[in-house]
Amino acid sequence: MEEEVQTNLTEVAQRGADAQVRHRQFAFLMVEKFPMFSLAAAIDILRSANRQLGHNFYSWITVSADGESVMASNGLPVKVDYSIADVPNADILFVAAGLSLEFPGKSKVLAGLRKWGRRGGALGALSVGSHLLAAAGQLDGHRCTIHWENRASFMEAFPGIECSGNVFEIDRKRYTCAGGTTSIDLMLAVVRDDLGPGIANEVANQFNYERIRSASDRQRRGPERDLMGKSEKLKKIVERMADTLDEPLSAVQLAKSAGLSVRQVERLFLRHMNMTPGKYYTRLRLERARELLRQTNMPILDIAVATGFASHSYFAQSYRQHFGRPPSEERRTTY
């Protein structure tokens, strides 16, 4: 044990010495209604890493479309250092986006991201920022992730891009995360790669962060929040359901994916979810449909097909029964 502690201390000291001769600067591009928590979480990891090292290995600058202050989704205005046209070189340019993908200066933002990509610069995204990277053509051929609530609309808009349900993804020069606490995981992964696991763990400890999640950890998306502490086989079946909402699998196929019988699957769902597998599957499909109604301009019939419903009328009837309003009324509501 004593040797292990000494090894960790030696590693931290060596990483700190190496860091003194290097420096990394990140740029954070904010758009109107960006998520403050995602941005603050990312930057505070860098600040804490500097504190552990005893000097500023990391620095950061803030950016907007035109260099003017940006309003966060919580209503707080944030001053910035540069416009996207004037931003200096940085190791990674992260874009933070949240509630709205339509905002003043969007064309400038997309043009700036394309320019950065053409120069071979590394790009990152916090929360729904992945949508803007994709719209700028900067995720083509890369794996990415996005907040679970926006994944359905992302996959419909960019079917050629692999978008996982994981907490974060690092694919060559593209760094994406689902926002919220996943910004912490992504930046801890960056710190670990730069400075080693010793520094990353010390930073995590400063935030009382019990476990640093890896890129293979899945988001707790939507109804999957019901599965904490539940059967691993049940989780596997629900994940399989969530990945096949457009072409629902049969009860036999679902059971086979978990190595169970149909009857065993039924008992699992009744015991843990208080409903049949079929009813839970339909619930997942309808919740995906609601995401698409709220976040896209897809025709309602196309949404019905994309969520595995054979007819518009059956979809509308199922939607009304579950949510208490027809799909057309959902679309007219502003969120």
N, C-alpha and C positions, 0 to 999 in steps of 0.2 A: 504494500500500500504506500509506504514511504517513498519507494522508488518511483511509483506511478505519479505521485504528487510532484516529486522533483522533476520528472520528465515533462509534466504539463507546465510547470513554472519555467523550465528552460525553453520550451516551445514558445510560450507567450513572450518571453524576453527576446528570443531570436526574431520572432515576427515583428515585435516592436522596433528592434534595431533595423531590420530590413525596411520597415515602413518609413523610417526617418529619411531615407534617400528617395522615397517615392511619394506621389501625391495623386489623388483622384478627385475629379470634380464632376458632379452630376447636375444636370439641368432639369427642372420640373416645370413643364408647360401646363398651365391651368386654363380650363375653359369655363364659361359661365355655368354655375350650379355644380361645380366639381365637389366631390366628397371631401370635406375637411379632414375627417378622421383618417382616411386612407393616406392623404398627403402627410399629415403630422406624424403618423406611425412610421412612414418610410424615413422621413428626415430625422426623427428622434433616434432611430437605430444608428444612423451615421454619427449623430452627436454623441451618443453613448459610447460608440466605438472609439471616437477621438478621446473621450474621457478615460477609457481603459488604457489607451496607449500613452496618454500624457501629452499628446500634441495633436495637431490637426492634420491627420492623414487624409480625411475627407473634407471637401467643401461643397457647397451647393449654391445654385443661383435659381431664381424664379423667373418665369417667362409667361407672357400672354400673347394673344394675337397681335395687339398693337402697342404693347408696353404699358397699357393703362391697368388700373386696379381691376380685380376680378371678384365677383360676388360668389361666395361658396353656397352650397345648398342649404346651409344653416343660416344664411342671411348676413354672414360676416364678410366685409370687404377685405381683400388681401392685396397689398401693394406688391409690385413685381419689379424686377431689375432690368429686364430687356423685352423687346418685341421679338417675335419669332424670326423676323427678317434680320435682326441684329445680334442674335444670340451668339456668343463666342463658342469656341470649341469646348466640348465636354466629353467625358468618357461614355456617358449614356444620357440620352434625352428621354425622359419619362413624360408621358402625357396622362393627365388625370382628368377623367370625365365621369359624370354620374347620371343625374336625373334627365338631362336633356341632351340629345345629339344634334339639335338645331340651335345655334347660338350665333351671336354677332361675331364676324370675323372667321367663320368656319372655312371659307375658301383660302384665307391666308394660312390658317393652321394646316390644312391639307397640303398646300403648296410647300410650306416649310418642312413638313414631314417627308415629302417626296425628295426635296433638295437634300435633306440630311441623309436619307437613304442612298441617294445617288452617289454621295461622297463616301459611302461605305461606313457611315456612323452607326453605332449601336443605338437601338431604340427600345424603350420599355413602355409599359402601360399599367396604370393602376385602375382597378375596377372596370368601368365600361370604356376606358381608353383604348382597349383592344379593338373596339369597333372603328375608331378613328384611324388606327394604324392600318386596319384592313381596307378601309375606304380609300386610304392613300396608296394602296398597293404594296404596303411594307410587310405584310405577313404572308405573301404568296410563297408557297414552298416551305413554310415554317409551321411548327406546332405552337399552339397558344392556348390560353384559357381566358375566361371572362366570368363575371358574376353570374351565378346560376339563374337568376331571374331574367337575365338578358341572353342566355345561351341559345334559347330557341330562336329568337329573332336573328341572332348572329348567324346561326347555321342556315337559316332560310336566305339571308342576304348574301352569304359567302359560302356556298355549298362546297367549294373546292378547297377550303382551308380546314385543317384538322384542329378542332376546338375541343379540348378535353374538359372534363368536369373536375379537374384537379385544382388544388389551392393555388399553385403557381406553376409556371413553365419557363424553363430557360433553354432555348434552342439557338445555338450559335450566338448571333448578336441580337437576339430578340428576347426580352425579359417581360413577361406578362403575369399578372396576378388578378385575383378576383376581388380585390379591395378589402376594406375592413381590416381584420386582424391578419389576413393573408399578406398584406403589405409588409408586416413584420417578418413573416416567414421568408418572403422573397429577399428582403434586404439582409436578413441573417445569413441566407445562402450566399449572397454577394460578399458579405464580411468574412464568412468562413473561407471562401475561395481566395480572398485577398490576404487575409491575416491568420487563417487557421482556425480549427474548431475551438481552441482554448479561448480566444478573444470572443468568438461568436457565443460561446456558452456563458461567458462573463456578462456579455451584453444582455442575453436572455434573462439571466438571473436578476439584473437590475430592474427588469420589468415584471419580475415574478412570473415569467413565462415558463410554465412547467415542462412543456415539450416542444422542441422545434420541429415543426412538420416538414416533411420532405415533399418534393415535387410529385411523388406518387400518391400522396394523401388526397382523398376526394373532398370536395366541398360538402357541407351539410346542406344540401339544396332542398328547399320546399318541404314536402312531406317526409323526407329522409330524416328530418329532425326528430321524428317519432321513434327512431330506431336506436337511440342511445341505450346501451346496455342490453340490447335485444340479441337474439340468435344471429350468428354469423351467416348461417344459411339463409335466414330471412333477409338479411341485408343484401346478400348476393342476388336473390331473386328480385328484390326491389330495384337494384341497380340494373339488372337485365331488363326489367320492365321500362325503366326510365330511358334506356338506350334504344328501345324499339317501339316508341309511341306511334310512329307513322304506320307500322305494320305489326300490330299486336301479335304476340306469340300465343300458341295454344296452351292449355293447362298442362298437357303432356310435355311440351317443349320447355316450359318454365321449370317443371319438376325435374326434368332430366338435367337442366343446367346446374342444379344444386345437388344432384345425386340422390333425389328423394322420389317417393311415389306421389301421385296426385293427391291421395288422401292425406299423406303427411304434410304436404304444403297447405292443404285446407285447414288442417288442425293448427299449424303454425300461425296462420293469419287470424283464425278465430281466437286463439289464445292471446296473441300479442297485439293485434290490431282491432279486434272485435268486429271484423267484417270478413267477407269472403275474398279470395284473391282477385276474382273478377271485378268485384265492386271497387277494390283498391286500385286496380289497373285502370278502370274507367275514371276514377278520381284523378289519377296522375295525368291522364290524357286531357281531361277537362281543364285542369290547372295549366297545362301547357297551352291549350287553346286560349285561355284568358290572357296569358302572357303575350301571345301573338296578336290578339285583338287590341291590346293596350299599346303594344310597341311597334306594330307594323301597319302598313296599308294593304296587306294581303286581302283579297276578296274572302268573304266568309266561307264560301264553298271550298276554296283552296285551303283554308285553315281546317275545315272539317276533314278534308283528305289527309292533310299533314299530321293530323292527330288520330288517324285510323278509323274515322267514321265513314260508313259506306254511302250515306245520303245526307243532304242538307237538313231534311225534316227531322231525321233521327238525332242528328247533332243538336239542332235547336231545341228539341224536346228534352234531351239529356242535360243540356246546358241550363235550361230554365229550372229543371227539377233540382239541380245541384246548387246553383247560385241564386235562384229566385228572380232571375231576369233573363230575357232572351239575349243572344249574342249581339244583335243590332243595337240594343240599349247599352250594352257594355262598351261598344265602340263609340257611342255618342258621348260617353262620360269622359270628362277631362281629369287627368291625374297629374 
